[in-house]
Amino acid sequence: MEPRDGRARARRAPRLLVLALLLGAHPGAQAEVRLSVPSLVEVMKGEPVALNCTPLGTHDHFVLEWFLADRSGVRHRLASAELQGSELQGRVLDSRGRSPPYQLDSRGRLVLTEAQVGDEQNYVCVVRAGAAGTAEATTRLQMFGDPQPHLCPPQIATCNSRNGNPAPQITWYRNGQPLEVPLEVNTEGYMTIRTVREASGLQSLTSTLYLRLHKADRDASFHCSVRYHLPTGQHGRLDSPAFHLTLHYPTERVQFWVGSPSTTEGWVREGDSVQLFCRGDGSPSPEYTFFRLQDKQEDVLKTNLEGNLTLEGVQRGQSGTYGCRVEDYDAADDAELSKTLELRVAYLDPLELSTGEELSLHLGNSTAVNCSVQGLPTPALRWTKDSVPLGTGPTLSLSSITFDAAGTYICEASMPTVPLLSRTQSFRLLVQGPPQLRAEETQPKTEGSWMEGEEVRLVCSARGYPEPKLSWSQLGGSPAEPALQGQGWVSSSLTLKVTSALSRDGVSCEASNPHGKKQHVFHFGSVTPQTAQAGVAVMAVAVSVGLLLLVVAAFYCMRRKGRPGCCRRGEKGTPPAGEPELSHSGSERPEQTGLLMGGASGGARHGSGGFGDEVGKGPVTPWWWDWGVGAGQPLGAQPQTDLSIFSQC
C-alpha cells in the first residue's frame, strides 16, 4: 500500500506542472531582480567619483532611485531614473546644498565631481521592476586626503626687560629696520609678549620672536630695542647687542668653473697648474665630488669640503669633460646638483724650418723657406725681419736678393685665443757677392779750392760677403768697423793734410773680398799755397799787440792821475817841491824810468832795437810802436822817442 505522503505528492505534481506551464506561457512573467553594487568605494579628496548600480538580467521596465542614508538611518532621496524602452531617463531631485551638486549619468550612476569630506556617507540604490520585484543595495564612500603639515616659524630669540615702570615697549629689528610682526600666530612670523609684576611692584617684560627665515637672512643682523617712559613725557631707549643666525638650508644651485690662468675662450696652457672651482649655495657647505667623464664613465678624482681641485702641470692628454657633484641629501628632488665643463688644453710644439740656422746665397738668387708648426688651437704664423712684418703663412719667398736682404729672419707662431702661448724660430741669411763701395768726400773750407796744409778726413764704406777688406793708398787709415747706417756696411777713415802732390795724384781706397774688389779715388782739385798770406798774418799780430799795450798804458796813467806833470810833456828844470829828483848820468841826461826803463833791449841806453837815447830830439813817435816791434825785429828805421812825457810818472 502506498504511503499517504507519496499519494499526496503524486496528486500535487500535476498541479505544479500546470502552474509552471501557465507561468511559462504568460508573456510578462520575469525572474527576481538582482543588483550589482560595490559595497565600498574609495576616493581621494578633490577627485571625481561615480557610484555604480546595475540591475542584472533583462528587464523591460524598472525605476532606479538613489538615497543618502544619514547616521540616524533616515533616507533622503537624491535622484531617480526610469527605463523607457532602451533609454534610461533620470534627474537629480535633491543635492542637499552640496556644491557642486550631484549628477546622474545615462547609466544611472550617481556622480560626485569633487569628493569632499562630507561625502563620506552610505548611499542606497533601490530598483523597482514591477512584478519582478524590488531590490536594493548599499555602497559606502570613503574619502582620503593628504595631510598638510602646519609649518610654524621657529623661535629666533627672546628679549627681556626687567624691573621697569610703567611697562616698556619691545621692538625687533632686522638689518636696522623694524620688523613688522603681529602678535597673532601665523606661518611667516609673530611675536609673543608676557608681562610679569615683580614682588617689588615693578614690571618685567619678555618678548619672544618667531620668524620664518629665508636664504637671504644668512647675513642678516638682528637685535631688539626697549623703549621706556621717563618723567615729563620723555622716553628712553636701550638696544641689545646685534646677533647673526647660522642658517641651514639645502643646495638649490651649483656653479662649476675653471679658475686662473684660463683664457676667456676657456683654454689653458700646457704645463700650467689649473684650478677647478665648484660651489653650491647650501648651508652648511656640502661635500664636493670631482670626476672626469671617460667613455661615459665617471672617474672620481677627489672629494673634499673646500670645492677646489688643482691639476698640476696639465698636459694635452688631460683635455676632456670634467664634472662636479654636490652631495646634499636634503636638497629637493628637482635640484640640479651636478655640473660639467670642457677643459681644453692648448699646446704649441717647437717650430721647424726647412733651412738651418744659416742660409748662404749668391747675390741675385731666389729661394723659399718653410716654417712648420703643430699646436691646438691652430696657430697663426708670420715672418719678420728687424721687427718689420714680411708676411703671414708658413712659406717665406725671397727673390732676386740683394745685400739689403741679408740679416736675421724670424718665424713666429701665436694663438689669438691664448695670448701668452707663442714660439719663434729664426735663421740668418748671408748674401755672397763682390763688394759695394761708397765714399764720403769732405768739401774745402774756403769756397772753390783747398788751402795747402788744411786737414781733410776721408771715409770709405763697403759691404759684401765675406766682409770686404778696406785699404788706402796713403798711410794712417783706421781699421774697418761697422758703419752707423748698419745693413752690413763697414767703414774706414783716413785723416791727412792737403798738399800739391795729393792734388796731383789723389788718394784712393780699395775694398776687396774673394768675389772681387772695387776702388775709389779722391781728388782735391786746385790747392792754394799758404806763403802769400804770411805778411798779412804778421801784420795782424803786430796790430793786436799794439792795441793791448795801449790799453795797459792808459790804465797806468789812470793810476797815477793827480800828480803834477804826470803823463804830459815835462819841462827841464827843478822838479816841484816834495818830489824826488831824477838821477842823471855823467852826461846830465835823465835816465828812462818807470814802465819803459831798460826798453825792449833789457836796459841798454844806446843802440838800435831800444828806445832813443836823448830827450826832445827828433819827431815824437808813439811809444807803443817802438816797444811793440822793437824786440829785435825792427820794421824800417828806428825813430827817436821823446821820453820826457814819462819823466814824472
Secondary structure, DSSP 8 states (H G I E B T S, - for coil): ---HHHHHHHHHHHHHHHHHHHHHH-TT-----EEE--SEEEEETTS-EEE--EEES--S--EEEEEEE-TTS-EEEEEEEEEETTEEEEEE---TT-SS--EE-TTS-EEESS--GGG-SEEEEEEE-GGG-EEEEEEEEEEE----------EEEEEEEEEESS--EEEEEETTEE----SS--SSEEEEEEEEE-TTS-EEEEEEEEE---GGGGG-EEEEEEEEE-GGG-EEEEE---EE----B----EEEEE-TT--TTSEEETT--EEEEEEE--BS--EEEEEEEETTEEEEEEEESS-EEEETT--GGG-EEEEEEEE-TTS-TT---EEEEEEEEEEE---EESS-SEEEEETT--EEEEEE--EES--EEEEEETTEEEEESSEEEE-S--GGG-EEEEEEEEETTEEEEEEEEEEEEEEEEEEEEEEE----SSTTSEETT-EEEEEEEEEEES--EEEESSS-----EE-TT-TT-EEEEEEEE--HHHHHH-EEEEEEETTEEEEEEE----EE-SGGGHHHHHHHHHHHHHHHHHHHHHHHHHHTTTSTTTTS---SS---TTS----B-TT--B---GGGTTGGGTS-SSSTTS--SSSS-S----HHHHHHHTTT---SS------GGGTT-
